[in-house]
């Protein structure tokens, strides 16, 4: 237990400093962000650094640099680290990627289904853009997880997860600079960032998206759970990490992230019984879990809570998502077999929108035929993940629940990439690595 805290003392200290700075603002924000981003690259080594740049870091660093009128640096960093990983994999052979061809072919097959669906239909000019972004995001995340899983001795899953949680706190700190200089008014000002976002959307201001904050935190927590693939973690350490993920999600007001944090905590609580925890300790975990459930439900539906508008006005009136969801379902009913085509969904003449539910989006754009083909591609890898790789279930839950509540296929393709990359663990066990 002591080793978990000692080995990651720098990361916990950084989180404390950033959290304090959100309220006190004693340290200049941008220099602090730049320093901690550099520190994360150094402390996570090559593969961990590439994983961080595959999704989270470009958003954080790009937002910070944009304040100073600089663009493209974060993406360039991502490309450089990706090329370095490829060089060490293909040329120097210091990085391995087992069963690459089989896993990669599954991802290509998914992309091929999207391409065929897009070509079979017409409407708007967004389809090529969506196809490009979906394919690129899928590939980058696929390689990131493939390298992570196949090179466990070159990665520190806990440290990578802690830096993702640190990134979420840094996003909160950056919001005090971008969102009109406003931060939380007190320690219990939960959901403040979402409230600022709703105001900024109306005024078309530059802002830090509250969804990213919660997403980084839950992804980080999922990465920390991966450590049990190697040597495991102490319960006290895990409780602290769950607390950090939950508290930053509460400040962000990201509803799906709050729910995902709760689900991950409950999964962990029930896993303790299976791992042989004593009845008394298990009962304590269970009681704490129930108390947290009631607290979160009360927070979400209370006055000013993240779900209050849904409770009072109904799903359709609380957000345009409801209307987009109904339009998507209606399009599926009118085109049940092949859908409207990948990237061809439109909402009153606007393309590029989505119902924030991957299941509905796939049915709408690809129809029953496309959905059936995707299920056939995914079912076997998913069965292996759920049956043999219990430590990987947590990140699967993160991606799955997020895909059901937020984002479009261009970002939720990460779910497919993750499932396929997990298959590499099968080869690792075969070679006793």
C-alpha positions as CSV (number, residue, x, y, z in Angstrom):
1,X,0.0,0.0,0.0
2,X,2.8,2.4,1.0
3,X,4.5,1.8,-2.3
4,X,1.5,2.9,-4.3
5,X,1.4,6.3,-2.6
6,X,5.2,6.7,-2.5
7,X,5.8,5.9,-6.1
8,X,3.1,8.4,-7.2
9,X,3.7,11.1,-4.6
10,X,4.6,13.6,-7.2
11,X,1.3,13.1,-9.0
12,X,-0.8,13.4,-5.8
13,X,1.1,16.5,-4.9
14,X,0.5,18.0,-8.3
15,X,-3.3,17.3,-8.0
16,X,-3.3,19.0,-4.5
17,X,-1.5,22.1,-5.9
18,X,-3.8,22.4,-8.9
19,X,-6.9,21.9,-6.7
20,X,-5.8,24.6,-4.3
21,X,-4.9,26.9,-7.2
22,X,-8.5,26.7,-8.5
23,X,-9.6,28.6,-5.4
24,X,-6.5,30.6,-4.4
25,X,-5.0,31.2,-7.9
26,X,-1.5,31.9,-6.4
27,X,0.4,30.3,-9.3
28,X,0.1,31.6,-12.9
29,X,-2.2,29.2,-14.7
30,X,-0.6,28.7,-18.1
31,X,3.0,28.2,-16.9
32,X,1.6,25.6,-14.4
33,X,-0.2,23.8,-17.1
34,X,2.8,23.7,-19.4
35,X,5.0,22.4,-16.7
36,X,2.7,19.7,-15.6
37,X,2.0,18.6,-19.2
38,X,5.8,18.3,-19.7
39,X,6.1,16.4,-16.4
40,X,3.4,13.9,-17.5
41,X,5.3,13.2,-20.7
42,X,8.5,12.6,-18.7
43,X,6.9,10.5,-15.9
44,X,4.8,8.2,-18.1
45,X,7.6,7.3,-20.6
46,X,7.1,6.9,-24.3
47,X,4.1,4.6,-24.5
48,X,2.3,6.3,-21.7
49,X,3.0,9.7,-23.2
50,X,1.6,8.6,-26.5
51,X,-1.5,7.3,-24.8
52,X,-2.0,10.7,-23.1
53,X,-1.7,12.5,-26.5
54,X,-4.0,10.1,-28.3
55,X,-7.1,11.9,-26.8
56,X,-6.7,14.0,-23.6
57,X,-3.6,16.0,-24.0
58,X,-4.4,17.7,-27.3
59,X,-7.6,19.0,-25.8
60,X,-5.9,20.4,-22.7
61,X,-2.7,21.7,-24.3
62,X,-4.6,22.9,-27.4
63,X,-7.0,25.0,-25.2
64,X,-4.1,26.5,-23.2
65,X,-2.1,27.4,-26.3
66,X,-5.1,28.8,-28.1
67,X,-5.3,31.5,-25.4
68,X,-2.0,32.7,-26.6
69,X,-3.0,32.4,-30.3
70,X,-1.0,29.2,-30.9
71,X,-2.5,26.3,-32.7
72,X,-1.4,22.9,-34.1
73,X,1.3,22.2,-31.5
74,X,-0.7,19.6,-29.5
75,X,-1.6,17.7,-32.7
76,X,2.0,17.9,-33.8
77,X,3.2,16.4,-30.5
78,X,0.7,13.6,-30.9
79,X,2.0,12.8,-34.4
80,X,5.6,12.9,-33.2
81,X,5.0,10.5,-30.3
82,X,3.0,8.2,-32.5
83,X,5.9,8.0,-35.0
84,X,8.4,7.4,-32.2
85,X,6.3,4.4,-31.1
86,X,6.1,3.1,-34.6
87,X,9.9,3.4,-34.9
88,X,10.5,1.5,-31.7
89,X,8.0,-1.1,-32.7
90,X,8.9,-1.7,-36.4
91,X,12.6,-0.8,-36.5
92,X,14.2,-1.1,-33.1
93,X,11.9,-3.9,-31.8
94,X,11.9,-2.5,-28.3
95,X,8.0,-2.2,-28.4
96,X,5.8,-5.1,-29.3
97,X,2.3,-5.4,-30.6
98,X,1.1,-9.0,-30.5
99,X,-1.7,-10.3,-32.8
100,X,-1.7,-7.0,-34.5
101,X,-2.9,-8.1,-37.9
102,X,-6.0,-9.9,-36.6
103,X,-7.0,-7.0,-34.3
104,X,-6.3,-4.3,-36.9
105,X,-8.3,-6.1,-39.5
106,X,-11.4,-6.0,-37.2
107,X,-11.0,-2.2,-36.9
108,X,-10.6,-1.9,-40.7
109,X,-13.7,-4.0,-41.2
110,X,-15.7,-1.6,-39.1
111,X,-14.4,1.4,-41.1
112,X,-15.2,-0.5,-44.3
113,X,-18.8,-0.9,-43.2
114,X,-19.0,2.9,-42.6
115,X,-17.5,3.6,-46.0
116,X,-20.0,1.3,-47.8
117,X,-22.9,2.9,-45.9
118,X,-21.7,6.4,-46.7
119,X,-21.4,5.5,-50.5
120,X,-24.8,3.9,-50.7
121,X,-26.6,7.2,-49.7
122,X,-26.4,10.9,-50.5
123,X,-27.1,14.1,-48.7
124,X,-24.9,16.9,-47.4
125,X,-21.1,17.0,-47.5
126,X,-20.4,16.0,-43.9
127,X,-19.9,12.3,-44.6
128,X,-16.3,12.5,-45.7
129,X,-15.3,14.6,-42.7
130,X,-17.0,12.3,-40.3
131,X,-15.4,9.2,-42.0
132,X,-12.0,10.8,-41.8
133,X,-12.3,11.8,-38.1
134,X,-13.8,8.5,-37.1
135,X,-11.1,6.5,-38.8
136,X,-8.3,8.6,-37.5
137,X,-9.5,8.6,-33.9
138,X,-10.1,4.9,-34.1
139,X,-6.6,4.2,-35.3
140,X,-4.8,6.4,-32.8
141,X,-6.7,5.0,-29.8
142,X,-6.3,1.4,-31.1
143,X,-2.5,1.8,-31.3
144,X,-2.4,3.5,-27.9
145,X,-4.2,0.6,-26.1
146,X,-2.3,-2.0,-28.2
147,X,1.0,-0.6,-27.0
148,X,-0.2,-0.3,-23.4
149,X,-1.4,-3.9,-23.2
150,X,1.5,-5.5,-25.1
151,X,4.2,-3.7,-23.1
152,X,3.1,-3.8,-19.5
153,X,6.6,-3.6,-18.1
154,X,7.2,-0.3,-20.0
155,X,4.0,1.3,-18.7
156,X,2.7,2.4,-15.3
157,X,-1.1,2.2,-15.6
158,X,-1.7,3.9,-12.2
159,X,0.5,6.8,-13.1
160,X,-1.1,7.2,-16.5
161,X,-4.5,7.2,-14.8
162,X,-3.5,9.7,-12.2
163,X,-2.3,12.1,-15.0
164,X,-5.6,11.8,-16.7
165,X,-7.3,12.8,-13.4
166,X,-4.7,15.6,-13.1
167,X,-5.6,16.8,-16.6
168,X,-9.3,17.0,-15.5
169,X,-8.3,19.2,-12.6
170,X,-6.1,21.3,-15.0
171,X,-9.2,21.7,-17.2
172,X,-11.1,23.1,-14.2
173,X,-8.2,25.5,-13.5
174,X,-8.0,26.5,-17.2
175,X,-11.8,27.3,-17.1
176,X,-11.1,30.1,-14.6
177,X,-9.0,31.7,-17.3
178,X,-11.2,31.0,-20.4
179,X,-14.7,31.2,-18.9
180,X,-14.7,34.8,-17.9
181,X,-12.4,34.4,-14.9
182,X,-15.1,32.5,-13.0
183,X,-14.4,29.5,-10.9
184,X,-16.3,27.7,-8.1
185,X,-17.6,30.1,-5.5
186,X,-17.0,27.7,-2.7
187,X,-15.8,24.1,-2.0
188,X,-19.4,22.8,-2.5
189,X,-20.1,24.6,-5.7
190,X,-20.7,21.4,-7.6
191,X,-21.8,21.6,-11.2
192,X,-20.4,25.2,-11.6
193,X,-18.6,24.5,-14.9
194,X,-21.7,23.1,-16.5
195,X,-23.7,26.2,-15.5
196,X,-20.9,28.4,-16.9
197,X,-21.0,26.4,-20.2
198,X,-24.7,26.9,-20.6
199,X,-24.3,30.7,-20.3
200,X,-21.2,30.7,-22.6
201,X,-23.1,28.6,-25.3
202,X,-25.7,31.4,-25.5
203,X,-23.1,34.1,-25.8
204,X,-20.8,32.2,-28.1
205,X,-17.8,32.5,-25.9
206,X,-14.6,30.4,-25.8
207,X,-14.8,27.9,-23.0
208,X,-13.6,24.7,-21.4
209,X,-16.1,22.0,-22.2
210,X,-17.4,20.5,-18.9
211,X,-17.8,17.1,-20.7
212,X,-14.1,16.8,-21.3
213,X,-13.3,17.3,-17.6
214,X,-15.5,14.3,-16.5
215,X,-14.4,12.2,-19.4
216,X,-10.7,12.6,-18.6
217,X,-11.3,11.7,-14.9
218,X,-13.4,8.5,-15.6
219,X,-10.8,7.3,-18.3
220,X,-8.1,7.9,-15.7
221,X,-9.9,5.8,-13.1
222,X,-10.4,3.0,-15.6
223,X,-6.7,3.0,-16.4
224,X,-5.9,2.7,-12.7
225,X,-8.0,-0.4,-12.5
226,X,-5.8,-1.9,-15.3
227,X,-3.0,-2.2,-12.8
228,X,-4.6,-5.4,-11.5
229,X,-3.4,-6.9,-14.8
230,X,0.0,-6.8,-13.2
231,X,0.2,-6.7,-9.4
232,X,-3.0,-5.0,-8.2
233,X,-3.5,-2.1,-5.9
234,X,-4.4,-1.4,-2.3
235,X,-8.0,-0.7,-1.3
236,X,-7.2,2.6,0.4
237,X,-5.3,3.8,-2.6
238,X,-8.3,2.8,-4.9
239,X,-10.8,4.6,-2.6
240,X,-8.7,7.8,-2.9
241,X,-8.6,7.5,-6.7
242,X,-12.3,7.0,-6.9
243,X,-12.8,10.0,-4.6
244,X,-10.7,12.2,-6.8
245,X,-12.5,11.1,-10.0
246,X,-15.9,11.7,-8.3
247,X,-15.1,15.1,-6.9
248,X,-13.8,16.5,-10.2
249,X,-16.8,15.1,-12.0
250,X,-19.1,16.8,-9.5
251,X,-17.4,20.1,-10.0
252,X,-17.7,19.7,-13.8
253,X,-21.4,18.9,-13.6
254,X,-20.9,16.3,-16.4
255,X,-23.9,14.0,-15.7
256,X,-22.7,10.9,-17.5
257,X,-19.3,11.1,-15.8
258,X,-20.9,11.4,-12.4
259,X,-23.0,8.3,-13.1
260,X,-20.0,6.5,-14.6
261,X,-18.0,7.2,-11.5
262,X,-20.8,5.8,-9.4
263,X,-21.1,2.7,-11.5
264,X,-17.3,2.1,-11.4
265,X,-17.4,2.5,-7.6
266,X,-20.2,-0.1,-7.2
267,X,-18.4,-2.5,-9.6
268,X,-15.3,-2.2,-7.4
269,X,-17.3,-2.7,-4.2
270,X,-18.9,-5.9,-5.5
271,X,-15.6,-7.2,-6.8
272,X,-14.2,-7.0,-3.3
273,X,-16.6,-9.8,-2.2
274,X,-15.4,-12.0,-5.0
275,X,-11.8,-11.3,-4.2
276,X,-12.3,-12.6,-0.6
277,X,-12.7,-9.5,1.4
278,X,-14.0,-10.1,4.9
279,X,-17.7,-9.8,5.6
280,X,-17.2,-6.8,7.8
281,X,-15.1,-4.9,5.4
282,X,-17.3,-5.7,2.5
283,X,-20.3,-4.5,4.6
284,X,-18.5,-1.2,5.2
285,X,-17.8,-0.8,1.5
286,X,-21.4,-1.5,0.7
287,X,-22.8,1.0,3.2
288,X,-20.5,3.7,2.0
289,X,-21.5,2.9,-1.6
290,X,-25.2,3.1,-0.8
291,X,-24.6,6.5,1.0
292,X,-22.8,7.8,-2.0
293,X,-25.6,6.7,-4.3
294,X,-28.2,8.6,-2.3
295,X,-25.9,11.7,-2.2
296,X,-25.4,11.7,-5.9
297,X,-29.1,11.1,-6.7
298,X,-30.0,14.0,-4.4
299,X,-27.3,16.2,-6.0
300,X,-28.4,15.4,-9.5
301,X,-32.1,16.2,-9.1
302,X,-31.8,19.0,-6.5
303,X,-32.5,22.6,-7.4
304,X,-29.6,23.7,-9.6
305,X,-28.5,20.1,-10.0
306,X,-27.3,18.6,-13.3
307,X,-30.5,16.7,-13.8
308,X,-32.9,19.3,-12.4
309,X,-33.9,20.7,-15.8
310,X,-34.7,17.2,-17.0
311,X,-36.8,16.5,-13.9
312,X,-38.8,19.8,-14.2
313,X,-39.1,20.3,-17.9
314,X,-38.8,16.8,-19.3
315,X,-36.1,15.3,-21.6
316,X,-37.4,17.0,-24.7
317,X,-37.5,20.5,-23.2
318,X,-34.3,20.2,-21.2
319,X,-32.0,19.9,-24.2
320,X,-32.1,19.8,-28.0
321,X,-30.8,16.2,-27.6
322,X,-34.3,15.0,-27.2
323,X,-35.5,16.4,-30.5
324,X,-32.4,15.1,-32.3
325,X,-33.0,11.7,-30.7
326,X,-36.6,11.7,-31.9
327,X,-35.5,12.7,-35.4
328,X,-32.9,9.9,-35.4
329,X,-35.5,7.3,-34.4
330,X,-37.9,8.6,-37.0
331,X,-35.2,8.4,-39.7
332,X,-34.6,4.8,-38.7
333,X,-38.3,3.9,-38.9
334,X,-38.4,5.4,-42.4
335,X,-35.1,3.6,-43.5
336,X,-35.1,0.5,-41.3
337,X,-32.7,-1.7,-43.3
338,X,-29.8,0.5,-44.4
339,X,-30.5,3.8,-42.6
340,X,-29.9,7.2,-44.0
341,X,-26.2,6.5,-44.6
342,X,-23.1,7.1,-42.5
343,X,-22.6,10.8,-42.0
344,X,-25.9,11.7,-43.8
345,X,-28.1,12.4,-40.8
346,X,-29.5,15.9,-40.9
347,X,-31.5,17.9,-38.5
348,X,-33.5,20.7,-40.1
349,X,-30.8,21.1,-42.8
350,X,-27.9,20.9,-40.4
351,X,-25.4,18.0,-40.8
352,X,-22.8,16.9,-38.2
353,X,-25.3,16.5,-35.4
354,X,-25.9,13.2,-33.5
355,X,-28.4,11.9,-30.9
356,X,-25.7,11.4,-28.2
357,X,-26.5,7.7,-28.2
358,X,-24.3,5.4,-30.3
359,X,-27.0,2.7,-30.5
360,X,-29.6,5.1,-31.9
361,X,-27.0,6.7,-34.2
362,X,-25.9,3.4,-35.7
363,X,-29.5,2.4,-36.3
364,X,-30.3,5.8,-37.8
365,X,-27.3,5.9,-40.2
366,X,-26.6,2.2,-40.9
367,X,-30.0,0.6,-40.3
368,X,-30.6,-3.0,-39.1
369,X,-28.1,-4.4,-41.7
370,X,-25.3,-2.2,-40.6
371,X,-26.0,-2.8,-36.9
372,X,-26.1,-6.5,-37.4
373,X,-22.7,-6.5,-39.2
374,X,-21.1,-4.5,-36.4
375,X,-22.5,-6.8,-33.8
376,X,-21.0,-9.8,-35.7
377,X,-17.6,-8.1,-35.7
378,X,-17.6,-7.1,-32.1
379,X,-19.4,-10.0,-30.3
380,X,-16.4,-12.4,-30.1
381,X,-13.8,-9.9,-28.9
382,X,-16.4,-8.5,-26.4
383,X,-17.1,-12.0,-25.1
384,X,-13.4,-12.5,-24.5
385,X,-13.1,-9.2,-22.7
386,X,-16.0,-9.8,-20.3
387,X,-15.1,-13.4,-19.6
388,X,-11.3,-13.4,-19.2
389,X,-10.1,-9.8,-18.7
390,X,-12.0,-8.5,-15.6
391,X,-9.6,-5.7,-15.1
392,X,-10.5,-4.3,-18.5
393,X,-14.2,-4.2,-17.8
394,X,-13.9,-0.9,-16.0
395,X,-12.7,1.0,-19.0
396,X,-15.2,-0.8,-21.2
397,X,-17.9,0.5,-18.9
398,X,-16.5,4.0,-19.2
399,X,-16.5,3.9,-23.0
400,X,-19.9,2.1,-23.2
401,X,-21.8,4.3,-20.9
402,X,-20.3,7.4,-22.5
403,X,-21.3,6.2,-26.0
404,X,-24.8,5.7,-24.8
405,X,-25.1,9.3,-23.3
406,X,-22.7,11.6,-25.1
407,X,-20.8,12.2,-28.3
408,X,-21.0,10.8,-31.8
409,X,-19.4,7.9,-33.6
410,X,-16.4,10.0,-34.5
411,X,-15.4,10.0,-30.9
412,X,-17.2,6.9,-29.6
413,X,-15.2,4.8,-32.1
414,X,-12.8,4.5,-29.2
415,X,-15.1,1.8,-27.8
416,X,-14.5,-0.4,-30.8
417,X,-10.7,0.3,-30.7
418,X,-10.5,-0.6,-27.0
419,X,-12.4,-3.9,-27.4
420,X,-10.2,-5.0,-30.3
421,X,-7.0,-4.0,-28.6
422,X,-7.9,-6.1,-25.5
423,X,-7.4,-9.2,-27.7
424,X,-3.7,-8.6,-27.6
425,X,-3.8,-9.7,-23.9
426,X,-4.7,-13.1,-25.1
427,X,-1.4,-13.4,-26.9
428,X,0.5,-12.1,-23.9
429,X,-0.9,-14.8,-21.7
430,X,-0.1,-17.4,-24.3
431,X,3.6,-16.4,-24.3
432,X,3.6,-16.0,-20.5
433,X,4.7,-12.4,-20.7
